Amino acid sequence: MQAIFNGLFKLVLLAAGLVFAASLLFVAFLFLLLWALRALWARLTGQPVAAFVLRVNPRDGFGRVFRPGPGDVREPPSPGPGGRLRGPAQDVEDVEVKPPRE
């Protein structure tokens, strides 16, 4: 009984994979058909046929993330109470050095 179930399960998975592959192929064919119709329409109307081009410059994305935008104006740090700048060194304390134990 277990062998029959395993064989049937494998056939169902194979069928699902084939249906998925066929649907991807159908979508790719649909995009190709739409592109061909677009190119045909451009030729009929006398317009230049332009390819689908995605121009990506990696430096633009990096700069967009690390460059401040128009609303990201940061104020310089102001001195806190006591006239000292507040920052990461605020919680550093001086300690008294003790001689090593012998």
LUMKE-897640 format. One record per residue: residue in three letters; x, y, z of N, C-alpha, C in turn. Coordinates in steps of 0.05 Angstrom, whole numbers, plus 5000, padded with zeros to 4 digits. Atoms other than C-alpha are relative to their C-alpha. Example, Ala and Ser with C-alpha at 12.3 -4.5 7.8 and 13.67 -1.06 7.14 Angstrom:
BEGIN
ALA501849765000524649105156501850245000 SER498449764999527349795143498550225014 
This chain:
BEGIN
MET501649765000500050005000501750255000 GLN498249774998505750475017501350064973 ALA498749975026509050354949498150134980 ILE502049885018502650524912499750305006 PHE500349724992501951164952502450164992 ASN497549865008509251364939500050044970 GLY500049975029508551234864497950204991 LEU502149815007502051624861500850295008 PHE499049744991505152194900502150114981 LYS498049915019511052224852498750084974 LEU501349925024506352244793498550275002 VAL501449754995502352814824502150234999 LEU498049805000508753204836501150054972 LEU499149975027511153074765498050164983 ALA502149865015504453314737500050305008 ALA500049724990504753944781502450154988 GLY497649875012511854094756499650054970 LEU500549965028509753994684498050234995 VAL502049785003503754464692501450265006 PHE498649764993508254984725501950084977 ALA498249945023513454934668498450094976 ALA501649925023507954984616498950285004 SER501149734996505055604649502250214997 LEU497849815004511955944650500650034970 LEU499549995029512855764576497850164987 PHE502249845011505956054561500350305005 VAL499649724994507556704596502350124984 ALA497849905017514156764559499150034971 PHE501149985028510556634493498250244998 LEU501849775000505357164511501650264999 PHE498349765002510857684524501350034973 LEU498849995026514257504459497950094979 LEU502149915018507657584422499350295003 LEU500549724995506358254454502250184989 TRP497749855010513358494436500050004969 ALA500150015029512458264364497850184989 LEU502249825009505758624358500850295003 ARG499049734996509059254386501950084978 ALA498149955021514659204336498650034973 LEU501549985025509759084279498550264998 TRP501549745000505559684299501950234996 ALA498049795003511860114303500850024970 ARG499250005028513859904232497750104982 LEU502349915017506860024204499650305002 THR500449714996506560724234502550164994 GLY497649855007513660904213501750095023 GLN498449934976516460964283502349815002 PRO497750184997523260674301499349785020 VAL500550234982523059994334502150005021 ALA498149994977526260054402499849745016 ALA500050244984528359454442499450075029 PHE500449964972526559364514502749995014 VAL497349974988532759614550499650105029 LEU500049924972533559664625502850105007 ARG497449894994539260124640500350035030 VAL499650004971541960014710502850095005 ASN497349924991547760384741500249955030 PRO499950074971549760074808500750235018 ARG499249774984552860724831497650185008 ASP502449844994546061074827498549895025 GLY501450124977542960574876501650045026 PHE498349964976548860634924499750295009 GLY500249724992548561394922497350075011 ARG502649944990541061394932499749925029 VAL500250104973541861004996501750175019 PHE498149874981547861365026500150314997 ARG500049715003546762074999497550115013 PRO502449904987542062495042498250144979 GLY501949885018535762725006499450295008 PRO500549724994532763425006498850045028 GLY501249964973529063315072501749895022 ASP498350134980534862975108502250185010 VAL498049814990538363585135500549945030 ARG499350064972542063395199501450235012 GLU498749784986543963905250502549905014 PRO497550084985550963895280499349965029 PRO500650044972551163635351500450255017 SER499849764982549964155404501049915027 PRO499050074973553464175471497749955019 GLY502050064980549463865526500550155026 PRO499549864975549164075599502949985008 GLY497250004992555964265624501950084977 GLY498449915022558364505556501549784985 ARG498750225013560563815532498349894978 LEU501550135021558563485467499049735009 ARG501150274994553962895475500749814978 GLY499250195021556262285438500749735012 PRO499450264990558861585445502050005023 ALA498149994978564361805493498850115025 GLN501349884977559262075542500249825025 ASP500050174977559161455587502749885007 VAL497350094993566661365591500850145026 GLU499249894974569161445662503049965004 ASP497250044992576161545688500149815023 VAL499750194978578460985733502750045013 GLU497549974985583760965785501649744996 VAL498350235005589560505767501049895026 LYS499050134975591260005822502549844992 PRO497650165005597959675828499249704999 PRO500650295002598058925810500549865026 ARG499750164976597258415865502549824998 GLU497650185000603358015886499549755014 
